[in-house]
Amino acid sequence: MHGDVGQFTNKEEIMINSFLKKNTDWAYEQEYRIVVSDEMLIKNPIKINLDEINEIIFGLMVEDNEKCMLIKLINNVFSNIDLYKVVRGEGKNAIERKKIT
């Protein structure tokens, strides 16, 4: 992942490198990222097979009030899903995930 946003020439490149690329330290993670505008989502809703989702991880920057609201919504949709939150660990890029109970 590129570290200096100033090296990019346009907003599209900044968006791509901010949201769609990840640091090689996290290469072992198997994740999918979907980034769409509100307009695009309204015109073309994304269809996801809910049976394929087995866990949701809330990142470091998710506010507690937003997390609580999302957990309530998730629990209304999923009967059996593991929820985790990310917390800082020791070291430069160290993070840990903790199960939300």
MOLINUR-V501670 format. One line per field, one symbol per residue. ss: DSSP state (2 for helix, 1 for strand, 0 for the rest). phi: phi as a letter, one per 20 degrees, with the letter a starting at -180 (. if undefined). psi: psi as a letter, one per 20 degrees, with the letter a starting at -180 (. if undefined). Layout:
ss->???
phi->???
psi->???
This chain:
ss->00002220002222222222000222000000000002222220000002220011110000022222222222222000011111110000001111100
phi->.fedfffeebfffffgfedddcfffdfffdccccccegfffffcgedcfffeedbcdefgeffgffffffffffffedebbedccecfdeogdfccdcfed
psi->qphohiiqirhghggghhhiqqqihjhipnqpppoqrgghhghmqpppohiipiqppprhjpqghgggghgggghhgphnqppqqpqpaqrgkpqqpppp.
